Amino acid sequence: MPKITALKRSPRRERVRIYVDGGDAPAAELALDLVLRAGLAPGDPLDHATLEPLLREDEALRAREAALALLSHRARSRVEMRRRLAGRDFPGGVIDRTIEWLEERGYLDDDAFADAFVRDRLRLRPRGRIGLLTELRRKGVDEGTAVASVDRVLETEGVDEVALAVEAAEAWAGKNVTTVRAAGRSREDRQRARRRLYGHLARRGFGPDAVRAGVDRALGD
């Protein structure tokens, strides 16, 4: 049976490399806490039955650490988290258990994520209802949750889509002064400016009525 011949601190934080039978390469690497709890020490036997459960637990710990690191940067939807963990080659079962662990502790909540996302968008980069729903779906939020969130936040914030479109149109006009001035010189220039602003607002996900209101306010009807 293989025996542990050395335990060495890994360059990675709080991890230990385990060497067996005098080998130059580590047979395994585990979290320091797991090594201490298992009471592993040089001279101990280390068979498959002992090592495999420790490796599985270590993988679960690494998945949780990776998930918490992702959440430290910004909130994530359930689907986003699954994609990111899969991209780090964690098995599906480990990902499922990690997501369940996060949800049980309130670290992962699609309703809260969607609400925060919509509020940020309204404050920093106003979008229309269609645009907000599209972005939430891209983030992996399901249709029902996305619709409920957009409706809830718009109502709570007292925001009207037409007012948002007007705000976005006026901001566009402020950045495109030359185009706005040209719109007053000829019918052709006016139509060109209106088409550009229509496109800008439509790409931001505003509905037709809101787009027309924004264009009329910024460029005249």
N, C-alpha and C positions, 0 to 999 in steps of 0.2 A: 504493500500500500504506500502511495506517495506520502512523503513527510515534508512539512514546512521547514525550510532551511534558513529563510530570512524574511523579514517584514520591513519594507522600506517606504518612506513617505513619498508619495507621488508628487510630481511638479504641480499637479492640479490640486486645488485647495481641499483640505480635509479628506484626502483619499490615500489608501495604502496599497502598495503593490506586494503581492504574495509570490514568493519564490519557493519552488519545491525541488527536492532531490539535487540540490546544488546547481540547478539550471541557471543560465545567464539571462534568459528572458522570463518575465513574470508569468506565472500560470494564471493569474487573475488579478483584478484590481477592484477593490471594494471601498465603500465609504468607511471612514475611520470609525464612526459610531457602530457600524455593523461588526467590524473586527473586534471592537471592545466588548460588545454585547455577546458575541459568540465565544469570547475568551481565547481567540486564536493566538498561538505563540510558537516560536521555533521549536521543532522537535515533535509537534503535534501531527498526527495523521490527518490527511486531507483527501478523503475519497470523494467520489462523485455524489454520493448521497448527502454528504455534508456541504459540499460546495454549491450544488445546484439551487437549493432554496435561498442561499445567500445571494447568488447572482440574480435570481428573480426579484428578491426584495430590493437589491441595489438598483436594478433597472426601474422599478417603480419609484424609488426615491429620486433617481435622475430625471425621470419624466416629470415629477412634481416640481423639482427645482427648475427645470426648463420652462414649465408652464408659468410658475411664479415670476421668473425673470421676464417672460414676455408680458405679463400683466403689469410689471413694474414700469413699463414704458407707456402703456395705454391699455384701456379696457379692450377686450376681445369678445367676439361672438363665439358661440359654441362651435360653429363650422370653421371659423378662422383658427381657433385653437386646435381643432382636429387636423386641419391642413398643415399647420406649422409643426405640430408634433410628428405627423407622418413624414414631413420633410426631413426630420432628424432621425428617421429610420426606427422609431419606436413601433413595436407590433400593435396591431389593432386592439387586442385585448388590454394591453397596458394603457393605451390611449383612452379606451372606454372607462377603465377604472380611474384614471387620472381626472377625466372630465367629471365623473360622478363625485369624486373627492372634492373637486373645486366647487361644484354646485352645492354640495352639502354644507359647505362653509361660506357660501355666498360670494365666492370669488368670481364666479361665472354666472351671469344672469342676463339672458338675451333681452328681457323687457327693460332692465336698467341700462344695458348697453345701448339699445336703440334710442331710448329717451335722451341719454347723454349725447349721443351722436347727433340727433336732430337739433337739440339745443345749441350745440357747438356750431353746427352748420348755419343755423339762423343768425347766430351772433357774429360769426366770422366770415362766412361765404354764403350769403342767402341763396336758397334754392326754392324752386316751386315744389308743389306736392309730388308731382310726377318724378322730379329729379331726386327728391328725398327718398321716395320709395325705391327707385332704381338703385341708388347707392346702398341702401340697406340690404337689398337683395344681393348685391355684389359682395357685401360683407358676410353673407350667409344667413341673414335673418329671414325667417319664413314669412310668407305673404301676410298671414293673419296678424302676426306680431308687429310687422312693419306698418301695416295700415293703422292698427290700434295706437301705435306709438306716435305716428305723425299726427293723427287726429287729436290725441291727448295733449301733445306738446303745443300744437298750434292753438288749441283752446286755452290751455293753462297760461301760455305766454301772451294771450290776447293778440295773436298775429293773424293778419289777413293776407292771403296770397296776392291780392291786387296791390296792397301797400308794399309788400316785399318786391314785387316786380317793378313798381315805380321807383323804389329805392335803388334797385339794381340798374335800372335804366338811367337814372340820374348819375350814378357812379360811372357808368359807361360813357355818358356824355361828357363828364368831367375829364375823362382820360382821352377822349377823341374830339377835342375842341375843333381841330381843323375840319373834320368831317361834318360836325354840327354846323359850323359857319358856312361851309360849302352848300349845305342843304337849303340855305336861304337864298341861294343865287339862281337856281333853276329847278324846274320840275324834275329833270333827270337826276340832278344831284340829290334832291330831296328823296326821291324814290330809292336811290342807291343807299343813302344813309338809313332809311327806314328798313330796307332789306337786311342790312348789316346788323341793326339793333334787334330786328325780329329774330335773326339767327342766333344772336348772342343770348337772348332771353329764352328761346326755345331750347337751346343746348343746356341751359340751367334748369330745365324741367318745369317751366311755368306753363300753365294751361293757356289756351287761345285767348280767353277773355282778359287774363292778367297780362299777357304779352301785348295785346292791343292797348290796354290802359297805360302800360309802361312806355310804349313807343309814342303814343299820343301826348303824354305828359312831357317827355324829353324832347320830342321833335315837332309837336303840333299835329293836330288831326287833319 
